[in-house]
Amino acid sequence: MKFRAQIGRPCRRRCTTLVLPALLVAALCFGDTTPGSLEAQKLNDLLGRTAAQTSGFLDQFSDVKCTEQVRQEKLGKDNKVELKDDSTYDYLVILTNVGGELNISESRIPQREAKRDRKNTSMLLSNGFATLFLVFHPYYAEAFRFTLFEEEIVSGRLMERINFEHVSGMKSPAALALRGREYPLELAGTAWIDPQTGSITKIEAGIGDTLADVGLKSLSSEIDFAPLKFPDSKQMYWFPTQARVEVETPRQRWRNLHQFTAYKKFSVSTEEQVIKR
Protein backbone atom coordinates (compact mmCIF):
# COMPACT_ATOMS: atom_id res chain seq x y z
CA MET A 1 0.00 0.00 0.00
CA LYS A 2 1.36 3.41 -0.91
CA PHE A 3 0.26 6.72 0.48
CA ARG A 4 1.42 9.88 -1.22
CA ALA A 5 0.70 13.25 0.29
CA GLN A 6 1.14 15.89 -2.36
CA ILE A 7 1.80 19.56 -1.92
CA GLY A 8 -1.01 21.36 -3.68
CA ARG A 9 0.97 24.40 -4.77
CA PRO A 10 4.61 25.42 -5.24
CA CYS A 11 6.31 27.21 -2.37
CA ARG A 12 8.02 30.42 -3.38
CA ARG A 13 9.58 31.03 0.01
CA ARG A 14 11.64 28.73 2.19
CA CYS A 15 9.31 26.09 3.61
CA THR A 16 9.35 23.17 5.98
CA THR A 17 7.03 20.42 4.75
CA LEU A 18 5.27 17.64 6.66
CA VAL A 19 4.05 14.64 4.69
CA LEU A 20 2.50 11.23 5.39
CA PRO A 21 4.24 8.67 3.14
CA ALA A 22 3.94 4.90 2.66
CA LEU A 23 3.60 2.17 5.24
CA LEU A 24 2.72 -1.52 4.85
CA VAL A 25 1.77 -3.60 7.88
CA ALA A 26 -0.49 -6.54 8.59
CA ALA A 27 -1.31 -7.13 12.26
CA LEU A 28 -1.98 -5.47 15.60
CA CYS A 29 0.72 -4.78 18.16
CA PHE A 30 -0.37 -4.30 21.78
CA GLY A 31 1.28 -2.41 24.63
CA ASP A 32 1.74 -3.76 28.13
CA THR A 33 -1.69 -5.38 28.32
CA THR A 34 -1.30 -9.05 29.27
CA PRO A 35 -2.44 -11.33 26.41
CA GLY A 36 -5.63 -13.20 27.26
CA SER A 37 -6.75 -10.79 29.98
CA LEU A 38 -10.12 -9.03 29.94
CA GLU A 39 -8.32 -5.75 29.30
CA ALA A 40 -6.52 -7.23 26.31
CA GLN A 41 -9.78 -8.66 24.95
CA LYS A 42 -11.50 -5.30 25.35
CA LEU A 43 -8.65 -3.57 23.53
CA ASN A 44 -8.62 -6.21 20.80
CA ASP A 45 -12.38 -5.89 20.24
CA LEU A 46 -12.20 -2.10 20.12
CA LEU A 47 -9.26 -2.12 17.71
CA GLY A 48 -11.15 -4.59 15.53
CA ARG A 49 -14.21 -2.32 15.35
CA THR A 50 -12.02 0.70 14.71
CA ALA A 51 -10.11 -1.07 11.93
CA ALA A 52 -13.35 -2.12 10.24
CA GLN A 53 -14.81 1.38 10.60
CA THR A 54 -11.63 2.96 9.26
CA SER A 55 -11.57 0.63 6.25
CA GLY A 56 -15.17 1.51 5.38
CA PHE A 57 -14.60 5.19 6.02
CA LEU A 58 -11.61 5.28 3.67
CA ASP A 59 -13.88 4.25 0.79
CA GLN A 60 -16.36 6.97 1.75
CA PHE A 61 -13.65 9.58 2.19
CA SER A 62 -12.35 8.97 -1.33
CA ASP A 63 -15.85 9.55 -2.75
CA VAL A 64 -16.27 13.07 -1.40
CA LYS A 65 -14.74 16.48 -1.91
CA CYS A 66 -14.74 19.44 0.42
CA THR A 67 -13.41 22.94 0.91
CA GLU A 68 -10.12 23.20 2.79
CA GLN A 69 -9.16 26.52 4.35
CA VAL A 70 -5.54 26.75 5.47
CA ARG A 71 -4.06 29.38 7.75
CA GLN A 72 -0.25 29.36 8.06
CA GLU A 73 1.16 31.30 11.01
CA LYS A 74 4.70 32.12 11.99
CA LEU A 75 4.89 32.69 15.75
CA GLY A 76 7.19 34.87 17.79
CA LYS A 77 7.68 35.39 21.48
CA ASP A 78 4.72 34.56 23.74
CA ASN A 79 3.05 32.83 20.75
CA LYS A 80 2.42 36.18 19.10
CA VAL A 81 1.55 35.83 15.39
CA GLU A 82 4.26 37.58 13.39
CA LEU A 83 3.07 36.53 9.96
CA LYS A 84 0.04 34.72 8.57
CA ASP A 85 -1.16 33.46 5.19
CA ASP A 86 -4.66 32.27 4.27
CA SER A 87 -5.49 29.96 1.36
CA THR A 88 -8.56 28.03 0.18
CA TYR A 89 -8.63 24.81 -1.86
CA ASP A 90 -10.96 22.24 -3.31
CA TYR A 91 -9.78 19.15 -1.47
CA LEU A 92 -10.23 15.45 -2.14
CA VAL A 93 -8.48 12.16 -1.44
CA ILE A 94 -7.84 9.99 -4.50
CA LEU A 95 -7.89 6.22 -4.02
CA THR A 96 -6.70 3.93 -6.83
CA ASN A 97 -5.80 0.26 -7.14
CA VAL A 98 -3.26 -0.87 -9.72
CA GLY A 99 -2.13 -4.48 -9.73
CA GLY A 100 -3.47 -5.05 -6.22
CA GLU A 101 -1.48 -2.12 -4.80
CA LEU A 102 -3.54 0.55 -3.05
CA ASN A 103 -2.49 4.16 -3.67
CA ILE A 104 -3.79 7.15 -1.73
CA SER A 105 -3.02 10.75 -2.63
CA GLU A 106 -4.32 14.19 -1.74
CA SER A 107 -5.45 16.67 -4.38
CA ARG A 108 -5.70 20.41 -3.79
CA ILE A 109 -7.09 22.76 -6.43
CA PRO A 110 -6.52 26.39 -5.42
CA GLN A 111 -9.56 28.65 -5.03
CA ARG A 112 -7.61 31.42 -3.36
CA GLU A 113 -3.92 31.41 -2.49
CA ALA A 114 -1.96 33.67 -0.22
CA LYS A 115 0.13 36.38 -1.83
CA ARG A 116 3.84 35.66 -1.99
CA ASP A 117 5.19 39.18 -1.62
CA ARG A 118 7.51 38.58 1.34
CA LYS A 119 11.05 37.35 0.81
CA ASN A 120 13.34 35.30 3.02
CA THR A 121 10.50 34.20 5.33
CA SER A 122 10.11 30.56 6.32
CA MET A 123 6.58 29.13 6.44
CA LEU A 124 5.32 25.63 7.23
CA LEU A 125 3.60 23.43 4.66
CA SER A 126 1.61 20.69 6.39
CA ASN A 127 -0.44 18.09 4.55
CA GLY A 128 -1.79 14.60 5.09
CA PHE A 129 -2.97 15.16 8.65
CA ALA A 130 -6.64 14.77 7.68
CA THR A 131 -5.83 11.11 7.03
CA LEU A 132 -4.00 10.44 10.29
CA PHE A 133 -6.89 8.08 11.15
CA LEU A 134 -5.04 5.54 8.98
CA VAL A 135 -2.89 4.75 12.04
CA PHE A 136 -5.77 2.38 12.92
CA HIS A 137 -6.23 0.94 9.44
CA PRO A 138 -5.44 -2.81 9.16
CA TYR A 139 -2.53 -2.05 6.82
CA TYR A 140 -0.93 0.29 9.33
CA ALA A 141 -1.51 -1.04 12.83
CA GLU A 142 1.56 -3.26 13.17
CA ALA A 143 3.76 -0.17 13.28
CA PHE A 144 2.26 0.90 16.61
CA ARG A 145 1.76 -0.30 20.15
CA PHE A 146 -1.74 0.36 21.48
CA THR A 147 -2.70 0.85 25.12
CA LEU A 148 -6.22 1.23 26.50
CA PHE A 149 -6.66 4.18 28.86
CA GLU A 150 -9.57 5.26 31.06
CA GLU A 151 -12.83 6.26 29.44
CA GLU A 152 -13.65 9.95 29.10
CA ILE A 153 -16.88 11.87 28.55
CA VAL A 154 -16.57 14.23 25.58
CA SER A 155 -19.49 16.52 24.68
CA GLY A 156 -21.83 14.32 26.70
CA ARG A 157 -20.68 11.09 25.02
CA LEU A 158 -18.64 8.33 26.63
CA MET A 159 -15.46 7.73 24.63
CA GLU A 160 -12.71 5.17 24.90
CA ARG A 161 -9.15 6.46 24.85
CA ILE A 162 -6.43 4.49 23.08
CA ASN A 163 -2.81 5.58 23.24
CA PHE A 164 -0.59 4.66 20.31
CA GLU A 165 3.20 4.67 20.04
CA HIS A 166 5.31 4.01 16.99
CA VAL A 167 7.41 0.86 17.06
CA SER A 168 11.07 1.79 16.66
CA GLY A 169 12.68 0.41 13.53
CA MET A 170 9.47 0.16 11.52
CA LYS A 171 8.36 2.51 8.79
CA SER A 172 6.56 5.57 10.05
CA PRO A 173 3.27 6.88 8.59
CA ALA A 174 4.61 10.43 8.87
CA ALA A 175 7.78 12.21 7.83
CA LEU A 176 9.43 15.59 7.87
CA ALA A 177 10.59 16.78 4.44
CA LEU A 178 13.49 19.16 4.91
CA ARG A 179 16.09 20.33 2.42
CA GLY A 180 15.28 17.58 -0.06
CA ARG A 181 15.28 14.72 2.48
CA GLU A 182 12.54 12.90 4.40
CA TYR A 183 12.98 12.05 8.07
CA PRO A 184 10.58 9.48 9.62
CA LEU A 185 8.62 10.72 12.62
CA GLU A 186 8.30 8.62 15.78
CA LEU A 187 4.64 9.46 16.34
CA ALA A 188 2.87 8.87 19.63
CA GLY A 189 -0.51 10.08 20.76
CA THR A 190 -4.09 9.43 21.81
CA ALA A 191 -7.31 8.73 19.94
CA TRP A 192 -10.84 9.19 21.32
CA ILE A 193 -13.06 6.43 19.93
CA ASP A 194 -16.78 5.67 20.11
CA PRO A 195 -16.88 2.28 21.88
CA GLN A 196 -19.99 1.09 20.04
CA THR A 197 -19.06 1.92 16.44
CA GLY A 198 -15.28 2.23 16.52
CA SER A 199 -15.51 5.72 14.99
CA ILE A 200 -12.57 8.03 15.71
CA THR A 201 -13.75 11.39 17.04
CA LYS A 202 -10.41 13.02 17.83
CA ILE A 203 -6.69 12.34 17.50
CA GLU A 204 -3.75 14.05 19.18
CA ALA A 205 -0.25 13.08 18.04
CA GLY A 206 3.29 14.35 18.33
CA ILE A 207 6.93 13.35 18.59
CA GLY A 208 9.64 13.47 21.21
CA ASP A 209 13.13 14.80 20.60
CA THR A 210 14.05 12.10 18.08
CA LEU A 211 14.83 14.63 15.34
CA ALA A 212 16.67 17.18 17.43
CA ASP A 213 19.81 16.47 15.42
CA VAL A 214 18.17 17.93 12.28
CA GLY A 215 16.74 20.90 14.13
CA LEU A 216 13.19 19.74 14.90
CA LYS A 217 12.51 20.57 18.54
CA SER A 218 8.84 19.57 18.74
CA LEU A 219 5.81 18.69 16.65
CA SER A 220 2.21 18.38 17.80
CA SER A 221 -1.03 17.85 15.92
CA GLU A 222 -4.71 17.66 16.78
CA ILE A 223 -7.41 16.41 14.41
CA ASP A 224 -11.13 16.76 15.15
CA PHE A 225 -13.89 14.74 13.49
CA ALA A 226 -17.67 15.24 13.28
CA PRO A 227 -20.50 12.90 12.16
CA LEU A 228 -21.76 13.29 8.61
CA LYS A 229 -24.47 11.33 6.83
CA PHE A 230 -25.26 11.60 3.14
CA PRO A 231 -28.86 11.19 1.87
CA ASP A 232 -27.98 8.10 -0.20
CA SER A 233 -26.21 6.29 2.65
CA LYS A 234 -27.51 4.71 5.87
CA GLN A 235 -24.03 4.60 7.43
CA MET A 236 -22.82 7.45 9.62
CA TYR A 237 -19.11 8.33 9.42
CA TRP A 238 -17.02 10.88 11.29
CA PHE A 239 -15.21 13.18 8.83
CA PRO A 240 -12.23 15.45 9.60
CA THR A 241 -13.34 19.01 10.37
CA GLN A 242 -10.14 20.57 11.64
CA ALA A 243 -6.43 19.77 11.83
CA ARG A 244 -4.06 21.85 13.91
CA VAL A 245 -0.29 21.43 13.49
CA GLU A 246 2.48 23.14 15.47
CA VAL A 247 6.20 22.80 14.78
CA GLU A 248 9.11 24.32 16.67
CA THR A 249 12.83 24.50 15.96
CA PRO A 250 15.43 26.09 18.26
CA ARG A 251 14.89 29.43 16.50
CA GLN A 252 11.45 29.37 14.89
CA ARG A 253 7.90 28.25 15.53
CA TRP A 254 4.89 27.77 13.24
CA ARG A 255 1.22 26.91 13.59
CA ASN A 256 -1.04 25.76 10.74
CA LEU A 257 -4.79 25.36 10.93
CA HIS A 258 -6.69 23.30 8.34
CA GLN A 259 -10.50 23.51 8.27
CA PHE A 260 -12.59 21.12 6.17
CA THR A 261 -16.15 22.14 5.30
CA ALA A 262 -18.89 21.71 2.65
CA TYR A 263 -18.47 17.98 2.09
CA LYS A 264 -20.13 16.74 -1.09
CA LYS A 265 -20.27 13.45 -2.92
CA PHE A 266 -17.68 13.27 -5.65
CA SER A 267 -17.35 10.06 -7.65
CA VAL A 268 -15.04 9.40 -10.58
CA SER A 269 -14.92 6.19 -12.57
CA THR A 270 -11.42 5.26 -13.68
CA GLU A 271 -9.91 2.32 -15.47
CA GLU A 272 -6.19 1.63 -15.30
CA GLN A 273 -4.24 -0.91 -17.29
CA VAL A 274 -0.66 -2.10 -17.02
CA ILE A 275 0.89 -2.42 -20.48
CA LYS A 276 3.59 -5.04 -20.79
CA ARG A 277 6.43 -4.32 -23.15
C-alpha positions as CSV (number, residue, x, y, z in Angstrom):
1,M,0.0,0.0,0.0
2,K,1.4,3.4,-0.9
3,F,0.3,6.7,0.5
4,R,1.4,9.9,-1.2
5,A,0.7,13.3,0.3
6,Q,1.1,15.9,-2.4
7,I,1.8,19.6,-1.9
8,G,-1.0,21.4,-3.7
9,R,1.0,24.4,-4.8
10,P,4.6,25.4,-5.2
11,C,6.3,27.2,-2.4
12,R,8.0,30.4,-3.4
13,R,9.6,31.0,0.0
14,R,11.6,28.7,2.2
15,C,9.3,26.1,3.6
16,T,9.3,23.2,6.0
17,T,7.0,20.4,4.8
18,L,5.3,17.6,6.7
19,V,4.0,14.6,4.7
20,L,2.5,11.2,5.4
21,P,4.2,8.7,3.1
22,A,3.9,4.9,2.7
23,L,3.6,2.2,5.2
24,L,2.7,-1.5,4.8
25,V,1.8,-3.6,7.9
26,A,-0.5,-6.5,8.6
27,A,-1.3,-7.1,12.3
28,L,-2.0,-5.5,15.6
29,C,0.7,-4.8,18.2
30,F,-0.4,-4.3,21.8
31,G,1.3,-2.4,24.6
32,D,1.7,-3.8,28.1
33,T,-1.7,-5.4,28.3
34,T,-1.3,-9.0,29.3
35,P,-2.4,-11.3,26.4
36,G,-5.6,-13.2,27.3
37,S,-6.8,-10.8,30.0
38,L,-10.1,-9.0,29.9
39,E,-8.3,-5.8,29.3
40,A,-6.5,-7.2,26.3
41,Q,-9.8,-8.7,25.0
42,K,-11.5,-5.3,25.3
43,L,-8.7,-3.6,23.5
44,N,-8.6,-6.2,20.8
45,D,-12.4,-5.9,20.2
46,L,-12.2,-2.1,20.1
47,L,-9.3,-2.1,17.7
48,G,-11.2,-4.6,15.5
49,R,-14.2,-2.3,15.4
50,T,-12.0,0.7,14.7
51,A,-10.1,-1.1,11.9
52,A,-13.4,-2.1,10.2
53,Q,-14.8,1.4,10.6
54,T,-11.6,3.0,9.3
55,S,-11.6,0.6,6.3
56,G,-15.2,1.5,5.4
57,F,-14.6,5.2,6.0
58,L,-11.6,5.3,3.7
59,D,-13.9,4.2,0.8
60,Q,-16.4,7.0,1.8
61,F,-13.6,9.6,2.2
62,S,-12.3,9.0,-1.3
63,D,-15.9,9.5,-2.7
64,V,-16.3,13.1,-1.4
65,K,-14.7,16.5,-1.9
66,C,-14.7,19.4,0.4
67,T,-13.4,22.9,0.9
68,E,-10.1,23.2,2.8
69,Q,-9.2,26.5,4.4
70,V,-5.5,26.7,5.5
71,R,-4.1,29.4,7.8
72,Q,-0.3,29.4,8.1
73,E,1.2,31.3,11.0
74,K,4.7,32.1,12.0
75,L,4.9,32.7,15.7
76,G,7.2,34.9,17.8
77,K,7.7,35.4,21.5
78,D,4.7,34.6,23.7
79,N,3.0,32.8,20.7
80,K,2.4,36.2,19.1
81,V,1.6,35.8,15.4
82,E,4.3,37.6,13.4
83,L,3.1,36.5,10.0
84,K,0.0,34.7,8.6
85,D,-1.2,33.5,5.2
86,D,-4.7,32.3,4.3
87,S,-5.5,30.0,1.4
88,T,-8.6,28.0,0.2
89,Y,-8.6,24.8,-1.9
90,D,-11.0,22.2,-3.3
91,Y,-9.8,19.1,-1.5
92,L,-10.2,15.4,-2.1
93,V,-8.5,12.2,-1.4
94,I,-7.8,10.0,-4.5
95,L,-7.9,6.2,-4.0
96,T,-6.7,3.9,-6.8
97,N,-5.8,0.3,-7.1
98,V,-3.3,-0.9,-9.7
99,G,-2.1,-4.5,-9.7
100,G,-3.5,-5.0,-6.2
101,E,-1.5,-2.1,-4.8
102,L,-3.5,0.6,-3.0
103,N,-2.5,4.2,-3.7
104,I,-3.8,7.2,-1.7
105,S,-3.0,10.7,-2.6
106,E,-4.3,14.2,-1.7
107,S,-5.5,16.7,-4.4
108,R,-5.7,20.4,-3.8
109,I,-7.1,22.8,-6.4
110,P,-6.5,26.4,-5.4
111,Q,-9.6,28.6,-5.0
112,R,-7.6,31.4,-3.4
113,E,-3.9,31.4,-2.5
114,A,-2.0,33.7,-0.2
115,K,0.1,36.4,-1.8
116,R,3.8,35.7,-2.0
117,D,5.2,39.2,-1.6
118,R,7.5,38.6,1.3
119,K,11.1,37.3,0.8
120,N,13.3,35.3,3.0
121,T,10.5,34.2,5.3
122,S,10.1,30.6,6.3
123,M,6.6,29.1,6.4
124,L,5.3,25.6,7.2
125,L,3.6,23.4,4.7
126,S,1.6,20.7,6.4
127,N,-0.4,18.1,4.5
128,G,-1.8,14.6,5.1
129,F,-3.0,15.2,8.7
130,A,-6.6,14.8,7.7
131,T,-5.8,11.1,7.0
132,L,-4.0,10.4,10.3
133,F,-6.9,8.1,11.1
134,L,-5.0,5.5,9.0
135,V,-2.9,4.8,12.0
136,F,-5.8,2.4,12.9
137,H,-6.2,0.9,9.4
138,P,-5.4,-2.8,9.2
139,Y,-2.5,-2.0,6.8
140,Y,-0.9,0.3,9.3
141,A,-1.5,-1.0,12.8
142,E,1.6,-3.3,13.2
143,A,3.8,-0.2,13.3
144,F,2.3,0.9,16.6
145,R,1.8,-0.3,20.2
146,F,-1.7,0.4,21.5
147,T,-2.7,0.8,25.1
148,L,-6.2,1.2,26.5
149,F,-6.7,4.2,28.9
150,E,-9.6,5.3,31.1
151,E,-12.8,6.3,29.4
152,E,-13.7,9.9,29.1
153,I,-16.9,11.9,28.6
154,V,-16.6,14.2,25.6
155,S,-19.5,16.5,24.7
156,G,-21.8,14.3,26.7
157,R,-20.7,11.1,25.0
158,L,-18.6,8.3,26.6
159,M,-15.5,7.7,24.6
160,E,-12.7,5.2,24.9
161,R,-9.1,6.5,24.8
162,I,-6.4,4.5,23.1
163,N,-2.8,5.6,23.2
164,F,-0.6,4.7,20.3
165,E,3.2,4.7,20.0
166,H,5.3,4.0,17.0
167,V,7.4,0.9,17.1
168,S,11.1,1.8,16.7
169,G,12.7,0.4,13.5
170,M,9.5,0.2,11.5
171,K,8.4,2.5,8.8
172,S,6.6,5.6,10.1
173,P,3.3,6.9,8.6
174,A,4.6,10.4,8.9
175,A,7.8,12.2,7.8
176,L,9.4,15.6,7.9
177,A,10.6,16.8,4.4
178,L,13.5,19.2,4.9
179,R,16.1,20.3,2.4
180,G,15.3,17.6,-0.1
181,R,15.3,14.7,2.5
182,E,12.5,12.9,4.4
183,Y,13.0,12.1,8.1
184,P,10.6,9.5,9.6
185,L,8.6,10.7,12.6
186,E,8.3,8.6,15.8
187,L,4.6,9.5,16.3
188,A,2.9,8.9,19.6
189,G,-0.5,10.1,20.8
190,T,-4.1,9.4,21.8
191,A,-7.3,8.7,19.9
192,W,-10.8,9.2,21.3
193,I,-13.1,6.4,19.9
194,D,-16.8,5.7,20.1
195,P,-16.9,2.3,21.9
196,Q,-20.0,1.1,20.0
197,T,-19.1,1.9,16.4
198,G,-15.3,2.2,16.5
199,S,-15.5,5.7,15.0
200,I,-12.6,8.0,15.7
201,T,-13.7,11.4,17.0
202,K,-10.4,13.0,17.8
203,I,-6.7,12.3,17.5
204,E,-3.7,14.0,19.2
205,A,-0.3,13.1,18.0
206,G,3.3,14.3,18.3
207,I,6.9,13.4,18.6
208,G,9.6,13.5,21.2
209,D,13.1,14.8,20.6
210,T,14.0,12.1,18.1
211,L,14.8,14.6,15.3
212,A,16.7,17.2,17.4
213,D,19.8,16.5,15.4
214,V,18.2,17.9,12.3
215,G,16.7,20.9,14.1
216,L,13.2,19.7,14.9
217,K,12.5,20.6,18.5
218,S,8.8,19.6,18.7
219,L,5.8,18.7,16.6
220,S,2.2,18.4,17.8
221,S,-1.0,17.8,15.9
222,E,-4.7,17.7,16.8
223,I,-7.4,16.4,14.4
224,D,-11.1,16.8,15.2
225,F,-13.9,14.7,13.5
226,A,-17.7,15.2,13.3
227,P,-20.5,12.9,12.2
228,L,-21.8,13.3,8.6
229,K,-24.5,11.3,6.8
230,F,-25.3,11.6,3.1
231,P,-28.9,11.2,1.9
232,D,-28.0,8.1,-0.2
233,S,-26.2,6.3,2.6
234,K,-27.5,4.7,5.9
235,Q,-24.0,4.6,7.4
236,M,-22.8,7.5,9.6
237,Y,-19.1,8.3,9.4
238,W,-17.0,10.9,11.3
239,F,-15.2,13.2,8.8
240,P,-12.2,15.4,9.6
241,T,-13.3,19.0,10.4
242,Q,-10.1,20.6,11.6
243,A,-6.4,19.8,11.8
244,R,-4.1,21.9,13.9
245,V,-0.3,21.4,13.5
246,E,2.5,23.1,15.5
247,V,6.2,22.8,14.8
248,E,9.1,24.3,16.7
249,T,12.8,24.5,16.0
250,P,15.4,26.1,18.3
251,R,14.9,29.4,16.5
252,Q,11.4,29.4,14.9
253,R,7.9,28.2,15.5
254,W,4.9,27.8,13.2
255,R,1.2,26.9,13.6
256,N,-1.0,25.8,10.7
257,L,-4.8,25.4,10.9
258,H,-6.7,23.3,8.3
259,Q,-10.5,23.5,8.3
260,F,-12.6,21.1,6.2
261,T,-16.2,22.1,5.3
262,A,-18.9,21.7,2.6
263,Y,-18.5,18.0,2.1
264,K,-20.1,16.7,-1.1
265,K,-20.3,13.4,-2.9
266,F,-17.7,13.3,-5.7
267,S,-17.3,10.1,-7.7
268,V,-15.0,9.4,-10.6
269,S,-14.9,6.2,-12.6
270,T,-11.4,5.3,-13.7
271,E,-9.9,2.3,-15.5
272,E,-6.2,1.6,-15.3
273,Q,-4.2,-0.9,-17.3
274,V,-0.7,-2.1,-17.0
275,I,0.9,-2.4,-20.5
276,K,3.6,-5.0,-20.8
277,R,6.4,-4.3,-23.2
